[in-house]
């Protein structure tokens, strides 16, 4: 059951992430991979962040947890429970109140038995055993090293690390690849339990079908920024209930809908058009779309499009 939503656990305001690269003639150029990105996750809710590969979803997760590569340049603010996160605070909360369920199973320590990793500094052996039972991992699994696990088992171990604690914010970065459908569904049930217990869950996924089952609200990322945030029920209602041309196209491209991909590709970070990043593919564009397009509230959601109604 979806939940009553309370205060903001996470607020991301005007986030910019760029990387310096060498361009032609060995000139340094800044690649804006994330730009003007704002979103909130409230206590008691699951916010799904969807978008195609390369839209910046994983970088967002890493920025929140403070684990971006050293050469990343970050601007904007990220607040956790109203407190502006600094690198020190990110380190303090990471793995305790703020949990990452990462996309890559390489986050497991290759030299430590996985049972011990799940117990960590916050759990107990009993809680680890309960978590393993819940995710279909047998007792022997706890004694294994990561290289002895299949991809699906390693992913279930990673999810168990979140289950043993009492996190207030869970950032799950593509948590379901490698899981069979029953365990994937079970995983989302546990996210719902976390939300029902008062945590905020930021669920990053490309699987909008699963996002629709699990989330209260959905944020759509395109070319490094949020173009629409809307209640999940609007996505369930169909594209007429959505606000942004890309969200509508994204929904239309799903196999369960019209399976109609739109022409063109998402622009590369170093090659963004002026104004709206979707403009080169948008049938509704006008000359005004080349100016800065702010987010605005419409029909209980938010949209970055000047012609949305
Ligand atoms: S701002 Fe213009 S180009 Fe961008 S989505 Fe809206 S209509 Fe299309």
Boltz pocket constraint, residues with backbone or C-beta under 6 A from the ligand:
constraints:
  - pocket:
      binder: B
      contacts: [[A, 244], [A, 245], [A, 246], [A, 276], [A, 277], [A, 278], [A, 279], [A, 280], [A, 282], [A, 283], [A, 284], [A, 285], [A, 286], [A, 289], [A, 293], [A, 304], [A, 305], [A, 306], [A, 307], [A, 308]]
      max_distance: 6.0
